[in-house]
């Protein structure tokens, strides 16, 4: 039986694979092959540079990082490796399912997830299984992880986006989206934490469900989670929704649709007194002026933006309108029942861009739009894939924020971290190594793996 022999010389200790053979009645050792030199107690193979060839080069660092973040979110115990293939690919490249097998060969996804192979048929089956899986536990696990990084009982921002899809098995009729295109639509409502934009839960709705009705269902889910504040746009406002929110002892900051019943309240505000330094609120891109009246167990803020009035007057005059058409230009309304100052409420309402960044990631980085699957179950499962991918992405964004870079920049930096499989042409010996990390890549990796 072959074994390893140490051969000690002045220049060091060398290793060889040998076997015993009887010759002329004596046991002699025959060298099968020389392995290399022993350095610090470990065998080191000696191979000349000209004999080395690279057999494969695979993306490794970005896969390793998102796999670690998925583990930190507690999702590797809840989702199958096949589902994680869909999530990881959505984060890294967004290939179509029909081209997934070819693309996976360029990455370490299958190796890290301990899968030998995955077929197109299996990927479609995975979408079906994900749609049938109880997603409540997944969302709960994600929310519990993010709770460590958010202020206890912080507010949630709720908003809705729409996305297009195809599919012949839908009864859904084409509808006009927010960008004006008329196609079949499905809506995603998402609740994110106010500070960091962490996703807490989501729901999908048909394209014809109004924001007012969407808010009711989201409110029923939100109430037991322990969050004490909600911030929503005026598309979700109704007096009934406000009443139900207050009945649940929730703090609410909500845009209000300017109906005729509010016209007298706005007329009661002296614009000359309102438009002064004491009422000024400085926002990121503009200044507004605010006044308030008691309303419905809280306060109704009358917000005036002079720049919006100027642009509105220009449009009205160009279209042949008169002064009567300009009476309420520049005015908007916000309801709240918080203990915050009116100025702080205005800032929190108008600067709730964290949810817009979430939708930007979902539609841009993660490719939520358009949905490239046809069956109803596949469409909804795809949106779940995007939701989990956004959870991973938002955790990465939080960790790299200390470097002053965006999550998109971080993914671009990680993209070039490769694992190379090498082969010694002479001996046939094979091994692999990860290409040495650049300083920026090492900083990201250190932050991701840092124990908080």
VEXLO-42165 format. One record per residue (C-alpha): residue number from 1; z, y, x; residue in three letters. Coordinates in nm, 4 decimals, padded with zeros to 6 digits. Layout:
BEGIN
NUM Z Y X ALA
...
# end
This chain:
BEGIN
1 00.0000 00.0000 00.0000 UNK
2 -00.0935 00.3404 00.1486 UNK
3 00.1855 00.5865 00.2359 UNK
4 00.2323 00.9231 00.4084 UNK
5 00.3209 00.9236 00.7795 UNK
6 00.4582 01.2208 00.9708 UNK
7 00.3057 01.2601 01.3165 UNK
8 00.5174 01.4873 01.5349 UNK
9 00.3491 01.6793 01.8160 UNK
10 00.4354 01.9864 02.0224 UNK
11 00.2189 02.2021 01.7960 UNK
12 00.3984 02.0822 01.4836 UNK
13 00.4343 01.7985 01.2353 UNK
14 00.1145 01.6593 01.0843 UNK
15 00.0718 01.4409 00.7772 UNK
16 -00.1645 01.1498 00.7379 UNK
17 -00.2280 00.8905 00.4677 UNK
18 -00.1996 00.5495 00.6339 UNK
19 -00.1745 00.1841 00.5436 UNK
20 -00.0423 -00.1218 00.7292 UNK
21 -00.2781 -00.3984 00.8362 UNK
22 -00.2135 -00.7196 01.0285 UNK
23 -00.4247 -00.7577 01.3394 UNK
24 -00.3780 -01.0433 01.5849 UNK
25 -00.0400 -01.1204 01.4346 UNK
26 00.0795 -00.7610 01.4645 UNK
27 00.1271 -00.4909 01.1981 UNK
28 -00.0766 -00.1813 01.2828 UNK
29 -00.1130 00.1482 01.0960 UNK
30 -00.4643 00.2588 01.0088 UNK
31 -00.5277 00.6232 00.9138 UNK
32 -00.7088 00.6591 00.5832 UNK
33 -00.7291 01.0405 00.6026 UNK
34 -00.5461 01.3330 00.7540 UNK
35 -00.3787 01.5496 00.4909 UNK
36 -00.2656 01.8572 00.6816 UNK
37 00.0296 02.0189 00.8500 UNK
38 00.3911 02.0343 00.7326 UNK
39 00.5184 02.3944 00.7149 UNK
40 00.8794 02.4685 00.6161 UNK
41 00.9166 02.1121 00.4893 UNK
42 00.6091 02.1325 00.2634 UNK
43 00.2695 01.9717 00.3224 UNK
44 -00.0113 02.2210 00.3851 UNK
45 -00.3687 02.0997 00.3779 UNK
46 -00.5940 02.2318 00.6484 UNK
47 -00.9409 02.3106 00.5215 UNK
48 -01.2077 02.5169 00.6925 UNK
49 -01.3421 02.8135 00.4990 UNK
50 -01.7031 02.6967 00.5047 UNK
51 -01.6050 02.3752 00.3264 UNK
52 -01.4476 02.5526 00.0265 UNK
53 -01.6437 02.6025 -00.2948 UNK
54 -01.5326 02.7566 -00.6261 UNK
55 -01.6044 02.5240 -00.9174 UNK
56 -01.4782 02.7397 -01.2060 UNK
57 -01.3388 03.0904 -01.2603 UNK
58 -01.1307 03.1471 -01.5758 UNK
59 -00.9484 03.4392 -01.7329 UNK
60 -00.5811 03.3684 -01.6824 UNK
61 -00.3517 03.6706 -01.6576 UNK
62 -00.4248 03.8216 -02.0007 UNK
63 -00.3905 03.4756 -02.1609 UNK
64 -00.0603 03.4153 -01.9804 UNK
65 00.0769 03.7542 -02.0917 UNK
66 -00.0100 03.7200 -02.4616 UNK
67 00.1182 03.3611 -02.4595 UNK
68 00.4527 03.4839 -02.3236 UNK
69 00.4704 03.7613 -02.5856 UNK
70 00.3907 03.5099 -02.8604 UNK
71 00.6759 03.2952 -02.7329 UNK
72 00.9086 03.5983 -02.7339 UNK
73 00.8164 03.6671 -03.0973 UNK
74 00.9208 03.3101 -03.1821 UNK
75 00.5750 03.2179 -03.3103 UNK
76 00.4894 02.9204 -03.0896 UNK
77 00.7356 02.7115 -03.2900 UNK
78 00.5859 02.8209 -03.6235 UNK
79 00.2123 02.8177 -03.5569 UNK
80 -00.0069 02.5305 -03.4438 UNK
81 -00.1881 02.5501 -03.1081 UNK
82 -00.5158 02.5629 -03.3026 UNK
83 -00.3957 02.8719 -03.4927 UNK
84 -00.2888 03.0311 -03.1651 UNK
85 -00.6421 02.9756 -03.0330 UNK
86 -00.7703 03.1984 -03.3153 UNK
87 -00.5008 03.4618 -03.2510 UNK
88 -00.5499 03.4720 -02.8736 UNK
89 -00.9274 03.4923 -02.9043 UNK
90 -00.8898 03.7743 -03.1578 UNK
91 -00.6807 03.9665 -02.9063 UNK
92 -00.9028 03.9096 -02.6051 UNK
93 -01.2652 03.9028 -02.7151 UNK
94 -01.3178 03.8386 -03.0900 UNK
95 -01.5967 03.5789 -03.0556 UNK
96 -01.7324 03.4314 -03.3769 UNK
97 -01.6012 03.0866 -03.4663 UNK
98 -01.9462 02.9368 -03.4094 UNK
99 -01.9429 03.0620 -03.0491 UNK
100 -01.5756 02.9928 -02.9805 UNK
101 -01.6159 02.6665 -02.7862 UNK
102 -01.8455 02.8226 -02.5288 UNK
103 -01.6211 03.1273 -02.4862 UNK
104 -01.3023 02.9221 -02.4508 UNK
105 -01.4460 02.7556 -02.1396 UNK
106 -01.4247 03.0944 -01.9678 UNK
107 -01.0494 03.1276 -02.0319 UNK
108 -00.7256 02.9372 -01.9757 UNK
109 -00.6393 02.9341 -02.3469 UNK
110 -00.6868 02.5606 -02.3958 UNK
111 -00.4977 02.4790 -02.0746 UNK
112 -00.2022 02.7006 -02.1625 UNK
113 -00.1871 02.5650 -02.5185 UNK
114 -00.2266 02.2068 -02.3863 UNK
115 -00.5412 02.1354 -02.5862 UNK
116 -00.8206 01.9237 -02.4417 UNK
117 -01.0825 02.0642 -02.6752 UNK
118 -01.1322 02.2258 -03.0149 UNK
119 -01.4417 02.2073 -03.2321 UNK
120 -01.5940 02.4559 -03.4744 UNK
121 -01.5032 02.2230 -03.7619 UNK
122 -01.1395 02.2159 -03.6469 UNK
123 -01.1288 02.5967 -03.6316 UNK
124 -01.2453 02.6280 -03.9918 UNK
125 -00.9893 02.3645 -04.0932 UNK
126 -00.7258 02.5726 -03.9110 UNK
127 -00.8097 02.8743 -04.1286 UNK
128 -00.7595 02.6590 -04.4386 UNK
129 -00.4246 02.5316 -04.3097 UNK
130 -00.3070 02.8813 -04.2196 UNK
131 -00.3879 03.0066 -04.5662 UNK
132 -00.1838 02.7227 -04.7190 UNK
133 00.1119 02.7799 -04.4839 UNK
134 00.4134 02.9778 -04.6047 UNK
135 00.3663 03.3056 -04.4177 UNK
136 00.7049 03.4465 -04.5213 UNK
137 00.8899 03.2705 -04.2399 UNK
138 00.6374 03.3973 -03.9842 UNK
139 00.6764 03.7590 -04.0980 UNK
140 01.0551 03.7234 -04.1059 UNK
141 01.0618 03.5901 -03.7500 UNK
142 00.8409 03.8756 -03.6286 UNK
143 01.0562 04.1358 -03.8072 UNK
144 01.3787 03.9925 -03.6643 UNK
145 01.2415 04.0166 -03.3104 UNK
146 01.1335 04.3765 -03.3563 UNK
147 01.4715 04.4677 -03.5063 UNK
148 01.6134 04.4523 -03.1516 UNK
149 01.3971 04.7458 -03.0475 UNK
150 01.4285 04.9706 -03.3549 UNK
151 01.7142 05.1869 -03.4777 UNK
152 01.9135 04.9960 -03.7368 UNK
153 01.8095 05.0765 -04.0944 UNK
154 01.5182 05.2920 -03.9763 UNK
155 01.2419 05.3866 -04.2195 UNK
156 00.9236 05.1962 -04.2917 UNK
157 00.5830 05.3532 -04.3431 UNK
158 00.3637 05.1832 -04.6023 UNK
159 -00.0103 05.2379 -04.6206 UNK
160 -00.3287 05.0615 -04.7246 UNK
161 -00.6620 05.0059 -04.5553 UNK
162 -00.9723 04.8303 -04.6804 UNK
163 -01.2228 04.6059 -04.5071 UNK
164 -01.5593 04.4584 -04.5970 UNK
165 -01.6396 04.0924 -04.6394 UNK
166 -01.9246 03.8737 -04.7529 UNK
167 -01.9163 03.5515 -04.9506 UNK
168 -02.0897 03.4046 -05.2511 UNK
169 -01.7788 03.2433 -05.4026 UNK
170 -01.6160 03.5784 -05.4802 UNK
171 -01.6181 03.7360 -05.8250 UNK
172 -01.5384 04.0675 -05.6569 UNK
173 -01.8012 04.3362 -05.7218 UNK
174 -01.9107 04.5786 -05.4495 UNK
175 -01.6980 04.8936 -05.4383 UNK
176 -01.7008 05.2195 -05.2501 UNK
177 -01.4769 05.2125 -04.9431 UNK
178 -01.2981 05.5049 -04.7816 UNK
179 -01.5975 05.5620 -04.5547 UNK
180 -01.8352 05.5830 -04.8527 UNK
181 -02.0106 05.2477 -04.8058 UNK
182 -02.0535 05.0326 -05.1161 UNK
183 -01.9705 04.6690 -05.0352 UNK
184 -01.7284 04.3957 -05.1335 UNK
185 -01.3807 04.5049 -05.0339 UNK
186 -01.0433 04.3488 -04.9710 UNK
187 -00.7357 04.5647 -04.9078 UNK
188 -00.4525 04.5131 -04.6610 UNK
189 -00.1225 04.6893 -04.7259 UNK
190 00.1056 04.6968 -04.4247 UNK
191 00.4622 04.8136 -04.3665 UNK
192 00.5351 04.9272 -04.0104 UNK
193 00.8479 05.0681 -03.8480 UNK
194 00.8457 05.4453 -03.8209 UNK
195 00.9224 05.4794 -03.4490 UNK
196 00.7159 05.2130 -03.2743 UNK
197 00.4780 05.0960 -03.5456 UNK
198 00.6001 04.7372 -03.5365 UNK
199 00.4566 04.5334 -03.8286 UNK
200 00.7273 04.4143 -04.0684 UNK
201 00.5196 04.2573 -04.3461 UNK
202 00.1804 04.2823 -04.5126 UNK
203 00.0032 04.1860 -04.8322 UNK
204 -00.3640 04.1506 -04.9265 UNK
205 -00.5130 04.2768 -05.2523 UNK
206 -00.8468 04.2828 -05.4256 UNK
207 -01.0544 04.5948 -05.3791 UNK
208 -00.9895 04.7251 -05.7318 UNK
209 -00.6065 04.7333 -05.7119 UNK
210 -00.4742 05.0905 -05.7039 UNK
211 -00.2334 05.2186 -05.4422 UNK
212 00.0235 05.2806 -05.7149 UNK
213 00.0317 04.9121 -05.8090 UNK
214 00.0250 04.8023 -05.4470 UNK
215 00.3371 05.0092 -05.3809 UNK
216 00.5270 04.8311 -05.6586 UNK
217 00.4711 04.4909 -05.5018 UNK
218 00.5471 04.6176 -05.1507 UNK
219 00.8697 04.7760 -05.2778 UNK
220 00.9881 04.4467 -05.4254 UNK
221 00.9394 04.2789 -05.0850 UNK
222 01.0917 04.5636 -04.8853 UNK
223 01.4163 04.6037 -05.0773 UNK
224 01.5972 04.2913 -04.9442 UNK
225 01.5034 04.3576 -04.5784 UNK
226 01.7792 04.6093 -04.5068 UNK
227 01.5571 04.9122 -04.4425 UNK
228 01.6910 05.2185 -04.6192 UNK
229 01.3953 05.4541 -04.6020 UNK
230 01.0291 05.4552 -04.7072 UNK
231 00.7479 05.6957 -04.6220 UNK
232 00.4260 05.6715 -04.8259 UNK
233 00.1125 05.8734 -04.8910 UNK
234 00.0394 06.0454 -05.2206 UNK
235 -00.2013 05.7675 -05.3220 UNK
236 00.1059 05.5557 -05.4053 UNK
237 00.2870 05.8257 -05.6026 UNK
238 00.3807 05.7972 -05.9676 UNK
239 00.6981 05.9200 -06.1354 UNK
240 00.7709 05.5576 -06.2277 UNK
241 00.7420 05.4453 -05.8635 UNK
242 00.9811 05.7198 -05.7562 UNK
243 01.2255 05.6191 -06.0273 UNK
244 01.2179 05.2518 -05.9232 UNK
245 01.2647 05.3438 -05.5572 UNK
246 01.5691 05.5578 -05.6324 UNK
247 01.7141 05.2788 -05.8489 UNK
248 01.7143 05.0597 -05.5364 UNK
249 01.9102 05.3245 -05.3429 UNK
250 01.6187 05.3790 -05.1082 UNK
251 01.5486 05.7060 -04.9320 UNK
252 01.1939 05.8167 -05.0038 UNK
253 00.9507 06.0623 -04.8510 UNK
254 00.6360 06.0598 -05.0617 UNK
255 00.3275 06.2734 -05.0967 UNK
256 00.2777 06.3899 -05.4548 UNK
257 -00.0517 06.4112 -05.6414 UNK
258 -00.0947 06.7745 -05.7478 UNK
259 -00.1286 06.7323 -06.1247 UNK
260 -00.1437 07.0182 -06.3737 UNK
261 00.2244 06.9743 -06.4523 UNK
262 00.3044 07.1008 -06.1020 UNK
263 00.0888 07.4125 -06.1243 UNK
264 00.3693 07.6288 -06.2641 UNK
265 00.5995 07.5238 -05.9777 UNK
266 00.3364 07.6326 -05.7247 UNK
267 00.2731 07.9590 -05.9131 UNK
268 00.6475 08.0242 -05.8961 UNK
269 00.6314 08.0321 -05.5155 UNK
270 00.5749 08.3813 -05.3726 UNK
271 00.3060 08.3233 -05.1091 UNK
272 00.3943 08.6496 -04.9373 UNK
273 00.7562 08.5385 -04.8866 UNK
274 00.6563 08.1815 -04.8069 UNK
275 00.4137 08.2874 -04.5330 UNK
276 00.6722 08.4006 -04.2799 UNK
277 00.8361 08.2849 -03.9583 UNK
278 01.1520 08.1477 -04.1254 UNK
279 00.9487 07.8983 -04.3307 UNK
280 00.7136 07.7900 -04.0520 UNK
281 00.6919 07.4227 -03.9469 UNK
282 00.5030 07.3554 -03.6218 UNK
283 00.3079 07.0291 -03.6357 UNK
284 00.0928 06.8636 -03.3695 UNK
285 -00.2379 07.0133 -03.4804 UNK
286 -00.1460 07.2973 -03.7152 UNK
287 00.1317 07.5088 -03.8668 UNK
288 00.2477 07.4899 -04.2281 UNK
289 00.4982 07.6847 -04.4349 UNK
290 00.7439 07.5200 -04.6715 UNK
291 00.9561 07.6028 -04.9741 UNK
292 01.1490 07.3667 -05.2028 UNK
293 01.2793 07.3236 -05.5580 UNK
294 01.5154 07.0653 -05.7055 UNK
295 01.3234 06.7842 -05.8706 UNK
296 01.3962 06.4367 -06.0115 UNK
297 01.7213 06.3782 -05.8281 UNK
298 01.5772 06.5055 -05.5011 UNK
299 01.3621 06.7908 -05.3756 UNK
300 01.0001 06.8832 -05.4236 UNK
301 00.8591 07.0581 -05.1168 UNK
302 00.5770 07.3040 -05.1674 UNK
303 00.3789 07.3052 -04.8434 UNK
304 00.1246 07.5768 -04.7656 UNK
305 -00.1401 07.5464 -04.4934 UNK
306 -00.3314 07.8741 -04.4461 UNK
307 -00.6065 07.7090 -04.2369 UNK
308 -00.6820 07.4630 -04.5178 UNK
309 -00.7029 07.7555 -04.7613 UNK
310 -00.9493 07.9407 -04.5370 UNK
311 -01.1780 07.6375 -04.5059 UNK
312 -01.1459 07.5676 -04.8782 UNK
313 -01.2371 07.9245 -04.9735 UNK
314 -01.5450 07.9076 -04.7515 UNK
315 -01.6610 07.5933 -04.9293 UNK
316 -01.5876 07.7375 -05.2777 UNK
317 -01.7722 08.0635 -05.2010 UNK
318 -02.0713 07.8736 -05.0570 UNK
319 -02.0905 07.6726 -05.3788 UNK
320 -02.0812 07.9850 -05.5941 UNK
321 -01.7182 07.9609 -05.7061 UNK
322 -01.4781 08.2495 -05.7698 UNK
323 -01.1145 08.3422 -05.7124 UNK
324 -00.9977 08.1254 -06.0016 UNK
325 -01.1161 07.8196 -05.8113 UNK
326 -00.9055 07.9144 -05.5070 UNK
327 -00.5630 07.9522 -05.6683 UNK
328 -00.4114 07.6327 -05.5286 UNK
329 -00.6101 07.5944 -05.2070 UNK
330 -00.3928 07.5104 -04.9061 UNK
331 -00.1018 07.3798 -05.1160 UNK
332 00.0331 07.0244 -05.1114 UNK
333 00.3505 06.8627 -05.2409 UNK
334 00.6076 06.6232 -05.0921 UNK
335 00.9001 06.4610 -05.2722 UNK
336 01.2108 06.3417 -05.0885 UNK
337 01.5716 06.2475 -05.1628 UNK
338 01.6941 06.2299 -04.8024 UNK
339 01.9714 06.4205 -04.6269 UNK
340 01.7181 06.5626 -04.3791 UNK
341 01.6200 06.9270 -04.3590 UNK
342 01.3006 07.0265 -04.5358 UNK
343 01.1387 07.1002 -04.1985 UNK
344 01.2197 06.7517 -04.0646 UNK
345 01.0847 06.5879 -04.3804 UNK
346 00.7550 06.7745 -04.3432 UNK
347 00.7258 06.6666 -03.9796 UNK
348 00.8021 06.3026 -04.0574 UNK
349 00.5512 06.2978 -04.3416 UNK
350 00.2592 06.4663 -04.1688 UNK
351 00.3166 06.3018 -03.8320 UNK
352 00.3369 05.9456 -03.9609 UNK
353 00.0335 05.8639 -03.7490 UNK
354 00.1953 05.5423 -03.6286 UNK
355 00.0474 05.3586 -03.9269 UNK
356 -00.2936 05.5099 -03.8550 UNK
357 -00.2669 05.3748 -03.5011 UNK
358 -00.1829 05.0352 -03.6505 UNK
359 -00.4956 05.0401 -03.8651 UNK
360 -00.7001 05.1654 -03.5697 UNK
361 -00.5845 04.8634 -03.3694 UNK
362 -00.6475 04.6266 -03.6598 UNK
363 -00.9992 04.7534 -03.7246 UNK
364 -01.0983 04.8446 -03.3705 UNK
365 -00.9188 04.6416 -03.1055 UNK
366 -00.8661 04.3375 -03.3283 UNK
367 -01.1884 04.3515 -03.5271 UNK
368 -01.0515 04.3350 -03.8813 UNK
369 -01.3709 04.5015 -04.0031 UNK
370 -01.5997 04.3479 -04.0998 UNK
371 -01.4607 04.0039 -04.1852 UNK
372 -01.7096 03.7485 -04.0524 UNK
373 -01.6142 03.4500 -04.2684 UNK
374 -01.7291 03.3739 -04.6197 UNK
375 -01.4829 03.1636 -04.8166 UNK
376 -01.1997 03.3427 -04.9975 UNK
377 -00.9344 03.1359 -04.8205 UNK
378 -01.0963 03.2086 -04.4837 UNK
379 -01.1032 03.5843 -04.5489 UNK
380 -00.7307 03.5954 -04.6270 UNK
381 -00.6487 03.3646 -04.3348 UNK
382 -00.8490 03.5878 -04.1015 UNK
383 -00.6389 03.8856 -04.2100 UNK
384 -00.3253 03.6853 -04.1292 UNK
385 -00.4679 03.6105 -03.7847 UNK
386 -00.5255 03.9838 -03.7323 UNK
387 -00.1730 04.0629 -03.8534 UNK
388 -00.0097 03.8239 -03.6043 UNK
389 -00.2421 03.9478 -03.3297 UNK
390 -00.1325 04.3036 -03.4079 UNK
391 00.2326 04.1968 -03.3803 UNK
392 00.1640 04.0646 -03.0285 UNK
393 -00.0343 04.3778 -02.9450 UNK
394 00.2398 04.6135 -03.0662 UNK
395 00.5018 04.4320 -02.8562 UNK
396 00.2771 04.4702 -02.5509 UNK
397 00.2279 04.8397 -02.6348 UNK
398 00.6050 04.8878 -02.6511 UNK
399 00.6599 04.7215 -02.3143 UNK
400 00.3834 04.9091 -02.1268 UNK
401 00.4731 05.2464 -02.2809 UNK
402 00.6993 05.3011 -01.9777 UNK
403 00.3853 05.3085 -01.7601 UNK
404 00.2278 05.5831 -01.9691 UNK
405 -00.0796 05.3731 -02.0529 UNK
406 -00.2216 05.2561 -02.3837 UNK
407 -00.2282 04.8938 -02.4899 UNK
408 -00.6090 04.8968 -02.4646 UNK
409 -00.5848 05.0125 -02.1022 UNK
410 -00.3267 04.7403 -02.0336 UNK
411 -00.5561 04.4673 -02.1710 UNK
412 -00.8456 04.6002 -01.9623 UNK
413 -00.6304 04.5832 -01.6480 UNK
414 -00.5152 04.2284 -01.7270 UNK
415 -00.8688 04.1092 -01.7943 UNK
416 -00.9532 04.0722 -01.4236 UNK
417 -00.6614 03.8389 -01.3446 UNK
418 -00.8487 03.5139 -01.2831 UNK
419 -00.7546 03.1566 -01.1990 UNK
420 -01.0040 02.9954 -00.9622 UNK
421 -01.0550 02.6198 -00.9257 UNK
422 -01.1539 02.5291 -00.5684 UNK
423 -01.2874 02.2157 -00.4032 UNK
424 -01.3089 02.0909 -00.0431 UNK
425 -01.6646 01.9633 -00.0114 UNK
426 -01.5764 01.7220 00.2697 UNK
427 -01.2726 01.5466 00.1258 UNK
428 -01.3268 01.6155 -00.2452 UNK
429 -00.9734 01.7607 -00.2644 UNK
430 -00.9355 02.0027 -00.5599 UNK
431 -00.6777 02.2725 -00.6275 UNK
432 -00.6492 02.6050 -00.8061 UNK
433 -00.4985 02.9449 -00.7419 UNK
434 -00.4495 03.2706 -00.9282 UNK
435 -00.6261 03.5641 -00.7662 UNK
436 -00.3721 03.8001 -00.6079 UNK
437 -00.2592 04.0579 -00.8615 UNK
438 -00.3323 04.4262 -00.8230 UNK
439 -00.0310 04.6587 -00.8220 UNK
440 -00.1014 04.7788 -01.1791 UNK
441 -00.1292 04.4199 -01.3021 UNK
442 00.1962 04.3253 -01.1311 UNK
443 00.3754 04.6209 -01.2926 UNK
444 00.2576 04.5130 -01.6390 UNK
445 00.3596 04.1538 -01.5743 UNK
446 00.7049 04.2612 -01.4537 UNK
447 00.7613 04.4698 -01.7676 UNK
448 00.6464 04.1898 -01.9981 UNK
449 00.8753 03.9347 -01.8377 UNK
450 01.1709 04.1731 -01.7984 UNK
451 01.4801 04.0669 -01.9912 UNK
452 01.5795 04.3563 -02.2210 UNK
# end
